[in-house]
Amino acid sequence: MAGLRGGAEAFGAVYERHGPAVMRYLIRRLGPDVGEDAAHDVFVRAFRLRAGYDAALGSVAGWLFGIALNVASEHRRAEGRRLRALERLAGATPRSSPDAPAGLDLSPALARALRRLPAKEREALLLVVWGELSYAEVAGALDIPVGTVRSRISRARTTLHDAAAPQRRPAPAITNGDAHV
């Protein structure tokens, strides 16, 4: 394609033709804010790498979506690193400490379980819990039905509940003399 061989103006045609599809894909994968930034990253990389494009290996769209997959993977790995750091902080910093990061109210086990959730479940749950969005707003952000949001959050909560179960202490029995009530 001629747009890949030319300068910035010629590359604009590549962006005009494929930009909306790449943006939609990344927004669906990563959410609206991160997806838009990631789409920008795709086209910055594509512009830098345009001389290496080989039409014999596939279409321009396929090449761009290959770059998009790499960018999305990098964003997911970065999220995993942030969650692992949160897990370490949760174990190392007393929650009542004035040095504790804002919102640090997770046990190390809960932070670990959150990191291990499937990405789609974690995304939905974090949009509700940390983003304070309604289920309808999450559905709009992820471009999925509200019922799908409900099921993802339900599965995530069940997984987190099960992970936290060993950490919970049983409630003390209420006694009245020798008899348990």
N, C-alpha and C positions, 0 to 999 in steps of 0.2 A: 504494500500500500504506500502510496506516495507520501502520505502524512508522516510516516515513520522515517522517511529518508530526508525530509526537509527540516527547517528550523521550527521555532515556536509557533509561527503562524500556520504552517502546514500541519503541525501536530494538533492544532486546534480542531481540525476536522476529525481526527481520531477521537478526541475528547467529546466533541458534539455527537458523534455517532454512537459511542460506547459508554460514555460517562453516566448517563441515567441508569443503565442496566447494572453497571458495576456498583453504583451508589445504592440502588435498591437492594442488591444482594448483600452488601456489607452492612447496611442498616438492619436488615433482617437477621444477620449473623451476630452483630455486635451491639445493636441498639442505635438510636438516632444520633446521639452526639459522637460516640466513638466511631460509628459507621461512616459519618461524613468526613471525619478526620482521616480515617483509614482510606477512604476513596481518594482523598487528596493525595495521600502517600502513594497510592497505586500509580497515579498519573505522574507524579514527580519521578518515581522510579522508572516508569515506562519511558518517560522522556529521556532520562539519563541512559537507559539501556537500549534505546530504539535502534541503534546501529547493529546490535546483536540479534535483532529479530530475523528469523529465517522462515519465510513463507512456506518452505517445503515441510516444515514441522507442524504446521497448523495455521488456523485462522488468527487474525488479529484479536478477535474476541476471546478465543481460547488462550492466547498468550496473556492477555490482560487479566483474565480470570485466574490464570495460574499465579500471576503476581498478587492478585487479590487474596487467593488462598494463603499465600505466604504471609501477607500483611495481617490477615485475620489470625493466623497461628501465632504470630509474634504478639499480638494483643492478648490472646488467651494465655500465652506463657507469662506475659507481664502480670496479668491478673493472678495467676498461680503464685508468682513470686511475691506479690503484695499480700496474698492470703497466708503464705508461709511466714512472711515477716510478722503479720498480725498474730499468727499462732505463737511465734517465739516471744513477741512482746506480751501476749496474754499470760504466758508462763513466767516471764521474767519481771514484770512490773506489777506491783500490788494495785488492784483496781481502785483503791481509795487514794493512791499516791497522787499528789498534785502534778507529778511528771508524766502520768499516764496519758496517752493520746486520747483526744476527745472520742467518745463513743466506744472506748475499750471496755466492754462489759462482757467479754467472752472468756470462758475457761479455755485452756489449751486444747482440751478434748473437743470442745464445741468448735473452736477455730479449725481444728484438723478435719472434723466432720464436714464443716462448711466447704473447705477446700476440696474435699473428696466428692462432693455432690456432682452429678452430671451438670455440665455447663448450662444447659437450658433450664434446669430446675433452679440452679444457683442464681442465674440471671433474674428469673421471675421473682424468687424469694427476696433477693437483695433490692429489687426495685420497690417491693412492698415495704420491707422492713427498714432499709437504709434510705431509700429514695422517697419513702412515705407516699407512694402512689396508690391509688385505688386499683382494684382488679381491672376495671374498665380502662384506666390509664395505662396499666401494664400491657393490656391487650393491644391498645393502640401503639404503644412504644415498640412492642415486639411484632406487631402486625399478625396477631394470632387471635382466635376466638377467646372470649372470656372463659368459656368452659375449659379450654386448654390451660389457661392461666390457673384456674382453680385446681385442676388435676396436678399440674407441675408443683404448685405450692403445697398441696396436700402431700404429695410424695416426698418433697423436700422436708417438710415438717415431721413426717413420720420417720424419715431417716435421721434427722437431727435429734428427735425425741429418743429414738432407740440408742443413738450414740451417747446421749447424755444420761441414759438410765443408770449405768454403773456409777456415775458421779453423784447421783442423788442419794441422799440418805433417807431411809424410811422414816415416816413421821412417827414420833413417839406415841406409844399406846396411851390412851387416856384411861387412867385407872381410878377406881373408886374403892379404896381399901385393897382387898386382894383380888377382886373381880375386875376383869377388863371390860370396859364399856364399849 
